[in-house]
């Protein structure tokens, strides 16, 4: 039996407006160090992202991944040309204000009075950064996310630790954008930006075509240590 053969728990959560959102949960063997709200790529919480969740639960965290596109199109979408177009469509259609409200409610539900960390992957990186800008959560990690450059001039306002990982060969995030983000974070000792040479978009996602084991392991270990160093 492989990791992806082990089903994740699905916990439907009724939000304050009555909408029910599925939340996938992977609990560690022992008492969790903290909860981590994991925001998936555009394809949703599929078997590929389940491996990411399992990595975090094995590291001792309560891994929580909401179906945060559910108000538009619930569930995972297949990794195909047709699926990619459908996924792009729901990203464009989602009400981002409502999405952030939903994510805050899900995070608060699973926080249980302990630390709440947030991890954003690909399309999940932008809402993770928006939550950081709102001050929701205790620390943040973001992996191979596009559109972060839109917020470069606001990074100075983040007052909690933020760890961002880019791929040096990611066509969706040119190095000019990375440098703009670096400039926006200049002087912020609690914002760390790492570029993994030759890593492509989605390099952390085991089972995807762009998975790169060395970069995935290095970025995960760095992010895990980053969270572990939080008081």
C-alpha positions as CSV (number, residue, x, y, z in Angstrom):
1,X,0.0,0.0,0.0
2,X,1.4,3.4,-1.0
3,X,0.8,6.8,0.7
4,X,-1.8,7.7,-1.8
5,X,-3.7,4.5,-1.2
6,X,-4.3,5.6,2.4
7,X,-7.4,7.9,2.2
8,X,-7.3,11.3,3.8
9,X,-10.2,12.1,6.2
10,X,-12.8,14.4,4.6
11,X,-14.5,16.6,7.2
12,X,-17.4,18.7,5.8
13,X,-17.4,22.0,7.5
14,X,-20.5,24.2,7.6
15,X,-19.4,27.8,7.3
16,X,-21.1,30.8,8.9
17,X,-23.3,31.5,5.9
18,X,-24.5,27.9,5.7
19,X,-22.2,26.7,2.8
20,X,-20.7,23.3,3.4
21,X,-17.1,23.0,2.3
22,X,-15.1,19.7,2.3
23,X,-11.9,19.9,4.2
24,X,-9.3,17.1,3.9
25,X,-7.4,16.4,7.0
26,X,-4.3,14.3,7.8
27,X,-3.5,14.0,11.5
28,X,-0.1,13.1,12.9
29,X,0.5,10.0,14.9
30,X,1.1,12.1,18.1
31,X,-0.2,15.4,19.4
32,X,0.3,18.0,16.6
33,X,2.9,20.7,17.0
34,X,0.5,23.1,15.2
35,X,-2.1,23.1,12.5
36,X,-1.1,24.0,9.0
37,X,-3.6,25.3,6.5
38,X,-2.5,24.0,3.1
39,X,-3.7,25.8,0.0
40,X,-3.4,23.5,-3.0
41,X,-2.5,24.3,-6.7
42,X,-5.4,24.9,-9.1
43,X,-6.1,21.2,-9.6
44,X,-7.3,21.0,-6.0
45,X,-6.7,18.4,-3.3
46,X,-6.0,15.4,-5.4
47,X,-3.7,12.3,-5.0
48,X,-0.7,14.5,-5.8
49,X,-1.4,17.1,-3.2
50,X,-2.3,14.3,-0.7
51,X,1.4,13.4,-0.7
52,X,2.2,17.0,0.3
53,X,-0.3,16.7,3.2
54,X,1.2,13.4,4.2
55,X,4.7,15.0,4.4
56,X,3.4,17.6,6.8
57,X,1.5,15.2,9.0
58,X,4.6,13.0,9.2
59,X,6.5,16.1,10.3
60,X,4.1,16.4,13.2
61,X,1.5,18.9,12.0
62,X,-2.2,18.7,11.7
63,X,-2.5,19.1,7.9
64,X,-5.7,20.8,6.8
65,X,-6.5,21.3,3.1
66,X,-9.9,23.0,2.3
67,X,-11.6,22.6,-1.1
68,X,-11.3,26.4,-1.4
69,X,-12.7,26.6,-4.9
70,X,-15.8,24.7,-3.9
71,X,-18.2,27.6,-4.3
72,X,-17.3,27.7,-8.0
73,X,-16.5,24.0,-8.9
74,X,-15.9,21.5,-6.1
75,X,-13.4,18.7,-6.0
76,X,-10.1,18.0,-7.8
77,X,-9.7,18.5,-11.5
78,X,-7.7,16.1,-13.7
79,X,-4.2,16.9,-14.9
80,X,-4.9,17.2,-18.6
81,X,-5.1,20.0,-21.1
82,X,-8.9,20.1,-20.7
83,X,-8.6,19.9,-17.0
84,X,-6.1,22.8,-16.9
85,X,-8.5,25.0,-18.8
86,X,-11.3,24.1,-16.4
87,X,-9.0,24.8,-13.4
88,X,-8.0,28.2,-14.9
89,X,-11.7,29.0,-15.4
90,X,-12.5,28.4,-11.7
91,X,-9.5,30.5,-10.6
92,X,-10.9,33.4,-12.6
93,X,-14.4,32.8,-11.4
94,X,-13.8,32.6,-7.7
95,X,-14.9,35.5,-5.5
96,X,-11.5,36.2,-3.9
97,X,-13.0,38.2,-1.0
98,X,-15.3,35.3,-0.1
99,X,-12.5,32.8,-0.6
100,X,-10.3,34.6,2.0
101,X,-13.2,34.8,4.5
102,X,-13.7,31.0,4.0
103,X,-10.0,30.3,4.5
104,X,-10.0,32.3,7.7
105,X,-13.0,30.4,9.0
106,X,-11.5,27.0,8.2
107,X,-8.2,28.0,9.8
108,X,-9.8,29.2,13.0
109,X,-11.9,26.1,13.2
110,X,-8.8,23.8,13.2
111,X,-6.5,26.0,15.2
112,X,-7.6,24.7,18.6
113,X,-5.8,27.5,20.5
114,X,-2.4,26.5,19.2
115,X,-0.3,28.1,16.4
116,X,-1.7,28.2,12.9
117,X,0.7,28.0,10.0
118,X,-0.2,28.6,6.4
119,X,1.3,26.9,3.3
120,X,0.5,28.0,-0.2
121,X,1.4,26.0,-3.3
122,X,1.2,27.4,-6.9
123,X,-2.2,29.1,-7.1
124,X,-2.5,28.7,-3.3
125,X,0.4,31.0,-2.9
126,X,-1.4,34.2,-3.7
127,X,-4.2,33.7,-1.1
128,X,-1.6,32.6,1.4
129,X,0.2,35.9,0.9
130,X,-3.0,37.8,1.1
131,X,-3.7,36.1,4.5
132,X,-0.2,37.1,5.6
133,X,-1.0,40.7,4.6
134,X,-4.1,40.5,6.7
135,X,-2.2,39.2,9.6
136,X,-4.1,36.0,9.8
137,X,-2.0,33.1,10.9
138,X,1.3,32.8,12.8
139,X,3.8,32.1,10.0
140,X,3.7,31.3,6.3
141,X,5.5,29.3,3.6
142,X,4.8,29.7,-0.1
143,X,6.1,27.4,-2.9
144,X,6.4,28.2,-6.7
145,X,3.6,30.7,-6.8
146,X,2.9,33.2,-9.5
147,X,1.5,36.7,-9.1
148,X,3.3,37.5,-5.8
149,X,5.0,40.4,-7.5
150,X,1.7,42.2,-7.5
151,X,2.1,42.6,-3.7
152,X,5.8,43.5,-3.7
153,X,5.2,47.0,-2.5
154,X,3.1,45.7,0.5
155,X,5.6,43.2,1.8
156,X,7.0,45.7,4.3
157,X,3.7,45.6,6.1
158,X,3.9,41.9,7.0
159,X,4.8,41.5,10.6
160,X,5.0,37.7,10.9
161,X,7.6,35.2,9.4
162,X,7.3,34.4,5.7
163,X,9.3,31.9,3.8
164,X,9.0,31.9,-0.1
165,X,10.5,29.3,-2.4
166,X,10.8,29.8,-6.2
167,X,12.1,27.7,-9.0
168,X,15.0,29.2,-11.0
169,X,13.5,27.8,-14.2
170,X,9.9,28.6,-13.6
171,X,8.5,30.3,-16.7
172,X,5.5,31.6,-14.8
173,X,7.8,33.5,-12.3
174,X,10.6,35.2,-14.2
175,X,13.6,36.3,-12.2
176,X,12.7,39.9,-12.7
177,X,9.6,39.3,-10.6
178,X,11.6,37.5,-8.0
179,X,14.0,40.4,-7.8
180,X,11.0,42.8,-7.4
181,X,9.8,40.7,-4.5
182,X,13.3,40.7,-3.0
183,X,13.3,44.5,-3.2
184,X,9.9,44.8,-1.6
185,X,11.2,42.6,1.3
186,X,14.4,44.4,1.7
187,X,15.3,45.0,5.4
188,X,12.7,42.5,6.6
189,X,14.7,39.9,8.5
190,X,11.6,37.7,9.0
191,X,11.0,37.3,5.3
192,X,13.2,34.7,3.6
193,X,13.3,34.2,-0.2
194,X,15.0,31.1,-1.7
195,X,15.5,30.3,-5.4
196,X,16.1,26.7,-6.3
197,X,18.3,26.6,-9.4
198,X,16.8,24.7,-12.4
199,X,13.6,23.9,-10.6
200,X,10.4,24.4,-12.7
201,X,6.9,25.4,-11.8
202,X,5.3,22.9,-9.4
203,X,8.6,21.3,-8.4
204,X,7.4,20.2,-5.0
205,X,4.4,18.1,-6.3
206,X,5.4,14.4,-6.3
207,X,3.6,12.8,-9.2
208,X,3.4,15.9,-11.4
209,X,5.5,16.2,-14.5
210,X,7.6,19.0,-13.1
211,X,8.4,17.2,-9.8
212,X,12.1,17.6,-8.9
213,X,13.1,15.5,-5.9
214,X,16.1,17.4,-4.8
215,X,14.5,20.8,-4.9
216,X,11.3,19.4,-3.3
217,X,13.3,17.9,-0.4
218,X,15.4,21.0,0.1
219,X,12.5,23.3,0.1
220,X,10.4,21.1,2.4
221,X,13.2,20.7,4.9
222,X,13.9,24.4,4.9
223,X,10.2,25.2,5.4
224,X,9.8,22.5,8.2
225,X,12.8,24.0,10.0
226,X,11.4,27.5,9.5
227,X,8.2,26.5,11.3
228,X,10.1,24.6,14.0
229,X,12.1,27.7,14.8
230,X,9.0,29.7,15.6
231,X,8.5,30.4,19.3
